[in-house]
Amino acid sequence: MSAPPPLFGGIEAGGTKWVCAVADAGGEILATHVLATTTPEETITGAVRFFQEHPALAAIGVGTFGPVDLRPGSPTYGHITVTPKPGWTHTDVVSPLRAALRVPVGLDTDVNSAALGEWRRGAGRGLGTLAYMTVGTGIGVGAVLNGRPAHGLLHPEFGHIRIPHDRTEDPFAGSCPFHGDCLEGLASGEAMRRRWGRRAEELDDPAAWELEAEYLAHAVTTLTYALSPERIVIGGGVAKRPGLLPRIRARAFDLAAGYPAIPALTDRSAMEEYVAGPSLGDHSGIAGAVELAMSGLA
Amino acid sequence: MSAPPPLFGGIEAGGTKWVCAVADAGGEILATHVLATTTPEETITGAVRFFQEHPALAAIGVGTFGPVDLRPGSPTYGHITVTPKPGWTHTDVVSPLRAALRVPVGLDTDVNSAALGEWRRGAGRGLGTLAYMTVGTGIGVGAVLNGRPAHGLLHPEFGHIRIPHDRTEDPFAGSCPFHGDCLEGLASGEAMRRRWGRRAEELDDPAAWELEAEYLAHAVTTLTYALSPERIVIGGGVAKRPGLLPRIRARAFDLAAGYPAIPALTDRSAMEEYVAGPSLGDHSGIAGAVELAMSGLA
């Protein structure tokens, strides 16, 4: 009797829920399991239990909320650093999984994992450099640069860039506990809820969405000038709003004023391909986590 | 008689002058030659003539002003795209050098070349990810990410990011012909000259330098959130102003408000190492151009 073919596990480790999946060597997802994010012990144990049902597991990949230490060789590698999420500050998410499952554990941020998923299997296939921005409760950006997830001293925290904020037009002071009116403080789902008094999903005021498009267009142009990606994928709950993506494109095109003379900034139809929704819908992150397991990219 | 040891050429191809150098295999510069940037033909011919005096030349590297097409395989690889510099739009800077000198030609932007120089031989030695910002007539950023110069669809044009601009405090509309008050439009040497009516070198008003530090501190925090570099080197003529670097550091520290909890943002003495002047002084760019010749990084 031959050994069963190897399986690869992925965890999309969010602050609200953990999505766990097992995939075959082709990346096809065979089983998933969703857990609420409670205490670190309970959550990690729940994930371990799911993966233990699949003895052919060869490796797992984790795309986690953060900030998280990604520096190979660091004594706190794989630890969440300081997070507002109660109980999770300084939690080691890698060692307990490795110890319980006895397989290699690949790790990256949730947004890099989503970028990786779209890059391998979605809207970024065949490109060298891709940025993925999620606009949900918070705002985060992951990127694949030169074919590798973007790391550095820690990892990008693009949600916290400052953008122009006209306080006459928008007197809201911003919702970021650190910076007030950074990008996340002005344009996240949480910022919208606090500015307008209702959740983004329930908000129909065209002025609200015009303002949202303005801020996210600044995110697009800053990403363009900072990273020069070949495509920007915008996902997350807030970004699902019908009509938002076209407004972001139109405004970003105007803001960039044709400079530099790349197709997306000089031809509105090229801009449509440049700023795209996620091909994998809500599955970019879990697809990327499975890729982290398969590719050894960490 | 054995062949002479190979030599490596570098060109720091600026809009005002071209600095040409020949170095030995250890990167030691043996001869330099400076040309005024006039017409493409005259300038390139002048460079060729200098390098022809060194028959042992094995390769040359060019760090050029831009925007420039860096995409390998592109039909316009090595061409300047659209530049305000008269006569240089669509100039091919690579083929004529290769044809005349019959050696491989490495290519990158002037700022990536400076980043590479500092990374190999200066303030970025041993780091994986480094950003180099030049603040002179214009503002540009080069970066080494995951050990490679940052490219992408074109290359970063970080000088054109938008930052907060308080028009009550600073009514100057900005000097960028494309964007008005982008970073370069607010904080370049040209912006200072137009706002204050005199060149940065001749400007002693403390308010002018306070404002300059404010804008460049925004550049530092945005670079941090966008690229997460391990160090940011700030060079260029304007950045030589005594006392400017400490003000930028202090203001960037305050703007970041301790998030994320990396040493540079939570410990003022770590910020001093994080934001540094160029170890190579004015030679970062030419050192990087020689590296482009030696390393085959293009």
Interface residues (C-beta under 8 A of the other chain):
Chain A: P67 T81 V82 G128 T129 V141 L145 N146 R148 A150 H151 G152 L153 L154 H155 P156 E157 F158 G159 H160 I161 R162 I163 P164 H165 F178 H179 H218 T221 T222 L223 T224 Y225 A226 L227 S228 P229 E230 L255 A256 A257 G258 Y259 P260 A261 I262 A264
Chain B: P67 T81 V82 G128 T129 V141 L145 N146 R148 A150 H151 G152 L153 L154 H155 P156 E157 F158 G159 H160 I161 R162 I163 P164 H165 F178 H179 H218 T221 T222 L223 T224 Y225 A226 L227 S228 P229 E230 L255 A256 A257 G258 Y259 P260 A261 I262 A264
